[in-house]
Amino acid sequence: MQVGLTGDAKLVELGGPPYLLPLVQRDKVYDLVALLRHLRREPALLVGAGAGPWPYVGVNCEGIVNLFVERGRVAQGTRVVTVQPEDAPKGSAGYLQRVLPPHETRSALLGNYLLSEGKPGKVIKVVAKKRIGQSNFITAIREALKEHYGDKVVGAGGAFVLRAGRVKHHVMPDFSATPLRTDAHVDAWLHYFDMRAPIVHVGTLVTGDLGLDLRVQHFHGFSEHGDGGHYHYDTTPQEAHYEGYFTLAASVVRVDQPAHTHSVGRD
Protein backbone atom coordinates (compact mmCIF):
# COMPACT_ATOMS: atom_id res chain seq x y z
CA MET A 1 0.00 0.00 0.00
CA GLN A 2 1.12 3.57 -0.69
CA VAL A 3 1.90 5.85 2.21
CA GLY A 4 1.29 9.20 0.48
CA LEU A 5 -1.98 11.12 0.22
CA THR A 6 -1.15 13.61 -2.51
CA GLY A 7 -1.23 13.91 -6.29
CA ASP A 8 -4.20 15.46 -8.15
CA ALA A 9 -6.41 15.02 -5.08
CA LYS A 10 -10.19 15.12 -5.39
CA LEU A 11 -13.15 14.29 -3.18
CA VAL A 12 -15.48 11.55 -4.41
CA GLU A 13 -19.01 11.23 -3.07
CA LEU A 14 -21.07 8.21 -4.05
CA GLY A 15 -24.82 8.04 -3.60
CA GLY A 16 -26.01 9.28 -0.25
CA PRO A 17 -28.17 8.64 2.81
CA PRO A 18 -31.40 8.71 0.74
CA TYR A 19 -30.35 5.32 -0.68
CA LEU A 20 -30.29 3.89 2.87
CA LEU A 21 -33.15 5.81 4.48
CA PRO A 22 -36.04 5.53 5.02
CA LEU A 23 -35.74 2.13 3.29
CA VAL A 24 -32.71 0.64 1.60
CA GLN A 25 -32.32 0.66 -2.18
CA ARG A 26 -30.40 -2.57 -2.64
CA ASP A 27 -29.54 -1.90 -6.27
CA LYS A 28 -27.14 0.90 -5.24
CA VAL A 29 -23.88 -1.03 -5.40
CA TYR A 30 -20.71 0.45 -6.89
CA ASP A 31 -17.47 -1.17 -8.06
CA LEU A 32 -14.77 1.24 -6.94
CA VAL A 33 -12.11 -0.10 -9.29
CA ALA A 34 -14.51 0.25 -12.21
CA LEU A 35 -15.16 3.82 -11.09
CA LEU A 36 -11.43 4.58 -11.06
CA ARG A 37 -11.16 3.11 -14.54
CA HIS A 38 -14.07 5.28 -15.71
CA LEU A 39 -12.34 8.34 -14.26
CA ARG A 40 -9.10 7.28 -15.98
CA ARG A 41 -7.22 7.36 -12.71
CA GLU A 42 -4.19 5.12 -12.39
CA PRO A 43 -2.21 4.98 -10.24
CA ALA A 44 -5.00 5.75 -7.81
CA LEU A 45 -5.38 5.76 -4.06
CA LEU A 46 -8.95 5.72 -2.72
CA VAL A 47 -9.54 6.05 1.03
CA GLY A 48 -12.57 6.97 3.08
CA ALA A 49 -15.86 6.09 4.73
CA GLY A 50 -18.91 4.38 3.28
CA ALA A 51 -21.26 1.46 3.47
CA GLY A 52 -19.55 -1.86 2.81
CA PRO A 53 -20.45 -4.38 0.08
CA TRP A 54 -23.48 -6.10 1.60
CA PRO A 55 -23.80 -8.59 -1.32
CA TYR A 56 -20.38 -10.02 -0.39
CA VAL A 57 -20.66 -9.76 3.40
CA GLY A 58 -24.27 -10.93 3.48
CA VAL A 59 -25.53 -8.08 5.66
CA ASN A 60 -25.34 -4.33 5.90
CA CYS A 61 -21.95 -3.16 7.19
CA GLU A 62 -19.59 -0.26 7.73
CA GLY A 63 -16.87 0.16 5.11
CA ILE A 64 -13.40 1.56 5.76
CA VAL A 65 -12.08 1.90 2.22
CA ASN A 66 -8.32 1.81 1.56
CA LEU A 67 -7.26 0.59 -1.85
CA PHE A 68 -4.52 1.39 -4.33
CA VAL A 69 -4.61 0.52 -8.01
CA GLU A 70 -1.55 0.53 -10.25
CA ARG A 71 -0.84 -1.31 -13.50
CA GLY A 72 -4.11 -3.15 -13.17
CA ARG A 73 -3.26 -4.56 -9.75
CA VAL A 74 -5.26 -3.87 -6.61
CA ALA A 75 -3.56 -3.51 -3.23
CA GLN A 76 -6.45 -4.00 -0.84
CA GLY A 77 -6.60 -2.68 2.69
CA THR A 78 -10.35 -2.14 2.89
CA ARG A 79 -12.08 -3.39 6.02
CA VAL A 80 -15.70 -3.91 6.98
CA VAL A 81 -17.36 -4.02 10.38
CA THR A 82 -20.59 -5.88 11.13
CA VAL A 83 -22.80 -6.31 14.16
CA GLN A 84 -22.30 -9.72 15.78
CA PRO A 85 -24.38 -11.80 16.11
CA GLU A 86 -26.08 -10.33 13.07
CA ASP A 87 -29.56 -10.46 14.62
CA ALA A 88 -28.55 -9.42 18.14
CA PRO A 89 -30.82 -6.86 19.81
CA LYS A 90 -29.41 -3.43 20.54
CA GLY A 91 -27.44 -3.38 23.77
CA SER A 92 -26.41 -7.03 23.64
CA ALA A 93 -24.44 -7.14 20.38
CA GLY A 94 -20.75 -7.12 19.63
CA TYR A 95 -18.98 -6.42 16.35
CA LEU A 96 -16.56 -8.05 13.93
CA GLN A 97 -13.94 -6.33 11.79
CA ARG A 98 -12.41 -8.05 8.77
CA VAL A 99 -10.26 -7.22 5.73
CA LEU A 100 -11.80 -7.66 2.29
CA PRO A 101 -10.00 -9.81 -0.30
CA PRO A 102 -8.37 -8.07 -3.30
CA HIS A 103 -11.15 -9.13 -5.69
CA GLU A 104 -13.93 -7.52 -3.60
CA THR A 105 -13.79 -3.83 -4.48
CA ARG A 106 -17.44 -2.85 -4.20
CA SER A 107 -19.16 -0.32 -2.00
CA ALA A 108 -22.86 0.27 -1.46
CA LEU A 109 -25.39 3.05 -0.98
CA LEU A 110 -23.11 5.91 0.05
CA GLY A 111 -19.47 6.83 0.41
CA ASN A 112 -17.10 9.74 0.95
CA TYR A 113 -13.60 9.18 -0.37
CA LEU A 114 -10.33 10.93 -1.02
CA LEU A 115 -8.96 10.13 -4.48
CA SER A 116 -5.31 10.85 -5.23
CA GLU A 117 -2.23 9.36 -6.86
CA GLY A 118 -0.99 8.12 -3.49
CA LYS A 119 2.23 10.09 -3.70
CA PRO A 120 4.24 11.46 -0.79
CA GLY A 121 4.00 15.23 -0.60
CA LYS A 122 3.11 18.23 1.51
CA VAL A 123 0.12 17.63 3.77
CA ILE A 124 -1.58 19.41 6.65
CA LYS A 125 -0.69 17.92 10.02
CA VAL A 126 -3.05 18.56 12.93
CA VAL A 127 -2.30 17.47 16.50
CA ALA A 128 -4.80 18.05 19.31
CA LYS A 129 -4.96 16.90 22.93
CA LYS A 130 -7.53 17.19 25.73
CA ARG A 131 -10.79 18.24 24.09
CA ILE A 132 -12.26 21.32 25.78
CA GLY A 133 -15.29 22.00 23.54
CA GLN A 134 -18.35 20.13 22.31
CA SER A 135 -17.16 19.62 18.72
CA ASN A 136 -15.35 16.45 17.76
CA PHE A 137 -11.91 16.54 16.11
CA ILE A 138 -13.17 16.73 12.52
CA THR A 139 -15.99 19.18 13.26
CA ALA A 140 -13.51 21.50 15.00
CA ILE A 141 -11.26 21.47 11.93
CA ARG A 142 -14.15 22.01 9.53
CA GLU A 143 -15.62 24.84 11.60
CA ALA A 144 -12.22 26.56 11.84
CA LEU A 145 -11.80 26.37 8.06
CA LYS A 146 -15.33 27.68 7.55
CA GLU A 147 -14.74 30.60 9.90
CA HIS A 148 -11.47 31.53 8.21
CA TYR A 149 -12.41 31.09 4.54
CA GLY A 150 -16.09 32.03 4.71
CA ASP A 151 -17.93 31.42 1.45
CA LYS A 152 -14.87 29.87 -0.21
CA VAL A 153 -15.52 26.14 -0.01
CA VAL A 154 -12.60 24.07 1.30
CA GLY A 155 -12.49 20.29 0.95
CA ALA A 156 -9.94 17.88 2.37
CA GLY A 157 -9.43 14.20 2.96
CA GLY A 158 -6.99 12.01 4.76
CA ALA A 159 -6.44 10.09 7.96
CA PHE A 160 -6.17 10.66 11.67
CA VAL A 161 -5.33 8.43 14.58
CA LEU A 162 -6.73 8.62 18.08
CA ARG A 163 -3.53 7.80 19.98
CA ALA A 164 -4.98 7.85 23.49
CA GLY A 165 -8.40 7.70 25.07
CA ARG A 166 -11.68 6.14 24.03
CA VAL A 167 -14.14 6.93 21.27
CA LYS A 168 -17.81 6.46 20.44
CA HIS A 169 -18.44 4.60 17.18
CA HIS A 170 -21.57 3.16 15.66
CA VAL A 171 -21.95 0.02 13.58
CA MET A 172 -24.99 -0.37 11.37
CA PRO A 173 -27.04 -3.54 11.84
CA ASP A 174 -28.71 -5.21 8.89
CA PHE A 175 -31.16 -3.13 6.89
CA SER A 176 -34.33 -2.06 8.65
CA ALA A 177 -37.63 -3.50 7.45
CA THR A 178 -39.38 -0.54 9.09
CA PRO A 179 -38.97 2.91 7.50
CA LEU A 180 -36.45 5.10 9.34
CA ARG A 181 -37.86 8.58 8.79
CA THR A 182 -36.22 10.67 11.52
CA ASP A 183 -32.86 10.97 13.24
CA ALA A 184 -34.52 9.51 16.34
CA HIS A 185 -35.49 6.43 14.32
CA VAL A 186 -31.92 6.11 13.04
CA ASP A 187 -30.48 6.56 16.54
CA ALA A 188 -32.69 3.76 17.86
CA TRP A 189 -31.61 1.48 14.98
CA LEU A 190 -27.84 1.99 15.17
CA HIS A 191 -25.61 0.03 17.56
CA TYR A 192 -23.21 2.22 19.55
CA PHE A 193 -19.94 1.09 21.09
CA ASP A 194 -17.20 2.62 23.24
CA MET A 195 -13.87 1.72 21.61
CA ARG A 196 -10.27 2.18 22.66
CA ALA A 197 -7.21 3.78 21.11
CA PRO A 198 -5.21 3.48 19.00
CA ILE A 199 -7.73 3.73 16.16
CA VAL A 200 -6.97 5.00 12.63
CA HIS A 201 -9.74 6.88 10.81
CA VAL A 202 -10.09 7.79 7.12
CA GLY A 203 -12.55 10.08 5.38
CA THR A 204 -13.35 13.54 4.06
CA LEU A 205 -14.62 16.94 5.11
CA VAL A 206 -15.93 19.93 3.18
CA THR A 207 -17.11 23.37 4.32
CA GLY A 208 -20.03 23.64 1.89
CA ASP A 209 -22.13 21.37 -0.30
CA LEU A 210 -21.71 23.29 -3.60
CA GLY A 211 -25.32 22.49 -4.44
CA LEU A 212 -24.34 18.81 -4.76
CA ASP A 213 -25.97 17.50 -1.57
CA LEU A 214 -22.57 16.67 -0.09
CA ARG A 215 -22.03 15.11 3.31
CA VAL A 216 -19.92 17.72 5.09
CA GLN A 217 -17.87 15.19 7.07
CA HIS A 218 -17.63 11.42 7.25
CA PHE A 219 -14.89 9.31 8.85
CA HIS A 220 -14.68 5.60 9.66
CA GLY A 221 -12.06 3.97 11.84
CA PHE A 222 -10.32 0.63 12.35
CA SER A 223 -7.73 -0.80 14.70
CA GLU A 224 -5.36 -3.72 14.82
CA HIS A 225 -7.11 -4.92 17.99
CA GLY A 226 -10.44 -5.34 16.19
CA ASP A 227 -12.30 -2.13 16.98
CA GLY A 228 -13.87 -0.11 14.19
CA GLY A 229 -16.90 1.73 12.88
CA HIS A 230 -18.31 5.20 12.20
CA TYR A 231 -16.59 7.96 14.19
CA HIS A 232 -18.69 10.20 16.45
CA TYR A 233 -16.48 11.69 19.20
CA ASP A 234 -14.01 10.80 21.93
CA THR A 235 -15.58 9.85 25.26
CA THR A 236 -12.57 10.66 27.45
CA PRO A 237 -11.82 14.33 26.66
CA GLN A 238 -8.99 14.67 29.15
CA GLU A 239 -7.16 11.71 27.61
CA ALA A 240 -7.88 12.45 23.95
CA HIS A 241 -4.82 12.69 21.72
CA TYR A 242 -5.36 13.11 17.98
CA GLU A 243 -2.85 13.21 15.15
CA GLY A 244 -4.17 13.83 11.65
CA TYR A 245 -2.79 14.20 8.13
CA PHE A 246 -4.91 15.80 5.42
CA THR A 247 -4.54 16.93 1.83
CA LEU A 248 -6.62 19.59 0.13
CA ALA A 249 -8.87 18.59 -2.75
CA ALA A 250 -9.06 20.65 -5.94
CA SER A 251 -12.54 19.47 -6.91
CA VAL A 252 -15.41 17.11 -6.14
CA VAL A 253 -16.53 14.14 -8.23
CA ARG A 254 -20.24 13.58 -7.52
CA VAL A 255 -21.47 10.11 -8.49
CA ASP A 256 -25.13 9.03 -8.60
CA GLN A 257 -26.48 11.98 -6.62
CA PRO A 258 -29.95 11.15 -5.26
CA ALA A 259 -32.74 12.92 -7.14
CA HIS A 260 -34.76 13.26 -3.94
CA THR A 261 -32.88 14.05 -0.76
CA HIS A 262 -33.37 14.66 2.97
CA SER A 263 -31.29 15.60 6.00
CA VAL A 264 -31.75 12.39 8.02
CA GLY A 265 -28.83 10.17 9.03
CA ARG A 266 -25.93 12.53 8.41
CA ASP A 267 -24.32 12.69 11.86
Sequence and secondary structure as in RCSB ss.txt:
>XXXX:A:sequence
MQVGLTGDAKLVELGGPPYLLPLVQRDKVYDLVALLRHLRREPALLVGAGAGPWPYVGVNCEGIVNLFVERGRVA
QGTRVVTVQPEDAPKGSAGYLQRVLPPHETRSALLGNYLLSEGKPGKVIKVVAKKRIGQSNFITAIREALKEHYG
DKVVGAGGAFVLRAGRVKHHVMPDFSATPLRTDAHVDAWLHYFDMRAPIVHVGTLVTGDLGLDLRVQHFHGFSEH
GDGGHYHYDTTPQEAHYEGYFTLAASVVRVDQPAHTHSVGRD
>XXXX:A:secstr
     BSS EEEEEE GGGTSSS  TT EEEHHHHHHHTT  SEEEEEEEE  HHHHSS  EEEEEEEEETTEEE
E  EEEEEESTT  TTS EEEEEE  TT  EEEEEEEEEEE  B    EEEEEES  SSS HHHHHHHHHHHHHT
TS  EEEEEEEEEESEEEEEE  S  SS   SHHHHHHHSEEEEEES EEEEEEEES  TTS   SEEEEEE TT
S EEEEEEES TTT EEEEEEEE S EEEES  SS  STT  
